[in-house]
């Protein structure tokens, strides 16, 4: 009598869907961070009123994200509204997001969103 062994694919649909969801969640979180930083940069550029609640909230939320980049480059004279640290933090978070998404895709063997599993009907 011949016995056959079944080999199961390590990337089960549940695992694949979970990793796909993880990559979408990472992309969402970093997109929100980058958008907040871009809003901060725009507010600074156009001299938004810091006494206004929404502007103060954006500055308060994004300050811990911008602080590590403050002082890397000297702020040129006459460019108080042009915040270089905010631009550096935007670029940094874009690169970190790309790195994390690349690692998730490398781990799952997927190249992009078009490889994602079809939603269950």
N, C-alpha and C positions, 0 to 999 in steps of 0.2 A: 504494500500500500504506500502510495506516495503522498507525502504531506507537503503542503506549500505554506510558506510563511508570507504574510502580508506585510509589506513595508508601508508605513504611513508617512505621508509628507509632513515634515516638521512644521510647515507653515499652514496650519489648519485655518479654515475660514474665520474662526473666532479670533485667532491670534493675528491674522492678517488685518481683520477689521479693527482690532484693538490698536495695532500699530498705525494704521491709517488714521484712526481717530486721534491718536497721540500727535501725529504730524500736523493734523489740522488744528489741534488745540495749541500747539507750539506756534504755528503760523499766526493764529488769532491773537495770542498774548503779545507776541512781538509786534504785530501790526498795530495793536492798541498803543503800546509803548512808543513806537515810532511816530504815530499820529499825534500823541500828546506832546512829544518833543518838537514836532514840526509846528504845532500850534504855539508852543512856547517861543520858538524861534521867530515866528511871524508876529506875535505880540511884542516881543522885544524890538524887532525891526521897525515896526510902525509906532512904537512908543505907547503901548496900551497903558491905561490908567491902572496902576497897581492897587489903588484903593477900591476898585470895583471887585466884587466878590468872586465872580467867575475867573477873572484874570489872576487874582490872588490864589485861588484854588489850584489853577493850572501850574502856577509857579511853585506852590507848595508841594504838589505831587511830583513834579519833575525835578525839583532841586536835588534830591539824592541821586538821581540818574546823571545829572550834569556835573555835580561837584567833583568827581574824580578827574574830569577833563579840564577843569579850570586851572589856568596857569601853564599848561603845556606849551601854548604859543602866546606870545605877548599880544595884548589887545591893541591894535593900531590906534594912534591918536585920531580922535574925531569919529570913531566908529562905535560909540557906546551902544547903539541899537543892534549892531551886528555881533551876535554872540557866537564866537568861534567854538566855545565849549559845547554848546547845544548841537552844532553841526557835527562835531567830533563824536558826540554820544549817539547821534542818529546813525552815522556810518558804523560805529562800533556795534550797535544793536542789530543793524542789518547784517553785518558779517557774522555775528554770533547766531542769529536766526538761520542764516544760510548754512552754517556749520552744523547746527543741531539737526536741521532738516536733512542735510546730506548724510549725516550719521544714521538717522532713522531710515532713510531710503537705502543706504548701503546695507544696513542690518536686515531689511526686509527684501532686498533685491529688487526693489521697484525704482523706476526711473522718474515717474511723475504721477500726477493725479489721474491721468487717463488709465493707469493700471489698477486703479482702485476697484475693489469688488463691487459688483452691481448691488443696489439695495434690494432687500428681500421684498417680494411682492405680497 
